[in-house]
């Protein structure tokens, strides 16, 4: 969540890339498949009710200020559809992203 938190404050590489007119492609938004196992349904519902953990993770990354594309590798057609459904969702607001980063930063 560090790049998202930085971007929400106008710092870090994502806003710098956007200011330079560069496209930012987020790669491995599920961190090799590990991230959805770390996101319980309560957190997924905070991100966007009704999404799976994997979809919530993809949506959070896709909503990050400065991210223009999300690169996803999927092992099956259902996984591709699940990812496509996630990025088709309206982006999360900056306020929602701040709320999520705040929850994740809590001890």
C-alpha positions as CSV (number, residue, x, y, z in Angstrom):
1,X,0.0,0.0,0.0
2,X,3.0,2.3,0.3
3,X,2.9,3.5,-3.4
4,X,-0.8,4.2,-3.0
5,X,-0.3,6.1,0.2
6,X,2.5,8.1,-1.4
7,X,0.4,8.9,-4.5
8,X,-2.6,10.0,-2.4
9,X,-0.2,12.7,-1.0
10,X,1.2,13.6,-4.4
11,X,4.6,12.0,-3.6
12,X,6.5,9.1,-4.9
13,X,7.1,7.7,-8.4
14,X,3.5,7.4,-9.5
15,X,2.7,11.1,-9.5
16,X,6.1,11.9,-10.9
17,X,5.5,9.5,-13.8
18,X,2.0,11.0,-14.5
19,X,3.5,14.5,-14.4
20,X,6.1,13.4,-17.0
21,X,3.2,12.1,-19.2
22,X,4.2,8.4,-18.7
23,X,1.8,5.5,-18.5
24,X,2.2,3.5,-15.4
25,X,1.5,-0.2,-15.6
26,X,1.0,-2.0,-12.3
27,X,2.4,-5.5,-12.6
28,X,1.5,-8.4,-10.3
29,X,-1.3,-6.7,-8.4
30,X,-2.0,-9.9,-6.5
31,X,1.7,-10.3,-5.6
32,X,2.0,-13.7,-7.2
33,X,-1.3,-14.8,-5.8
34,X,-0.3,-14.2,-2.1
35,X,-2.3,-11.0,-1.5
36,X,-5.9,-12.3,-1.8
37,X,-5.1,-14.8,1.0
38,X,-4.1,-11.9,3.2
39,X,-7.3,-10.0,2.5
40,X,-10.3,-11.3,4.5
41,X,-13.9,-10.7,3.3
42,X,-14.3,-7.8,5.8
43,X,-11.5,-5.9,4.2
44,X,-12.7,-6.8,0.7
45,X,-16.2,-5.5,1.6
46,X,-14.6,-2.3,2.9
47,X,-12.9,-1.9,-0.5
48,X,-16.1,-2.6,-2.4
49,X,-19.0,-4.8,-1.1
50,X,-19.6,-7.8,-3.2
51,X,-16.2,-8.3,-4.5
52,X,-13.9,-11.3,-3.9
53,X,-10.6,-10.7,-2.1
54,X,-8.8,-10.9,-5.4
55,X,-11.1,-8.5,-7.1
56,X,-10.8,-6.0,-4.2
57,X,-7.0,-6.2,-4.5
58,X,-7.1,-5.6,-8.2
59,X,-9.6,-2.7,-7.9
60,X,-7.5,-1.0,-5.2
61,X,-4.4,-1.2,-7.4
62,X,-6.3,0.0,-10.5
63,X,-7.7,2.9,-8.5
64,X,-4.3,4.2,-7.4
65,X,-3.7,7.8,-8.7
66,X,-1.3,7.6,-11.6
67,X,-1.9,4.0,-12.5
68,X,-3.0,3.7,-16.1
69,X,-3.0,0.0,-16.7
70,X,-2.9,-3.2,-14.6
71,X,-1.1,-6.2,-15.9
72,X,-2.6,-9.5,-14.9
73,X,-1.7,-13.1,-15.4
74,X,-4.6,-15.5,-14.9
75,X,-4.5,-19.3,-15.0
76,X,-8.0,-19.8,-16.3
77,X,-10.9,-18.1,-18.2
78,X,-12.9,-17.6,-14.9
79,X,-9.9,-15.8,-13.4
80,X,-9.7,-13.5,-16.4
81,X,-13.4,-12.7,-16.1
82,X,-13.0,-12.1,-12.4
83,X,-10.2,-9.6,-13.0
84,X,-12.0,-7.9,-15.9
85,X,-15.1,-7.5,-13.7
86,X,-12.9,-5.9,-11.0
87,X,-11.3,-3.3,-13.3
88,X,-14.7,-2.6,-14.9
89,X,-15.9,-1.3,-11.5
90,X,-15.9,2.5,-10.9
91,X,-12.5,3.5,-9.4
92,X,-12.2,3.9,-5.7
93,X,-12.2,7.5,-4.5
94,X,-9.2,9.1,-2.8
95,X,-11.1,9.2,0.4
96,X,-11.8,5.4,0.2
97,X,-8.2,4.7,-0.6
98,X,-7.1,6.8,2.4
99,X,-9.6,4.8,4.6
100,X,-8.2,1.5,3.3
101,X,-4.5,2.6,3.9
102,X,-5.5,3.8,7.3
103,X,-7.0,0.4,8.2
104,X,-4.0,-1.4,6.9
105,X,-1.6,0.8,8.8
106,X,-3.4,0.2,12.1
107,X,-1.6,-2.2,14.5
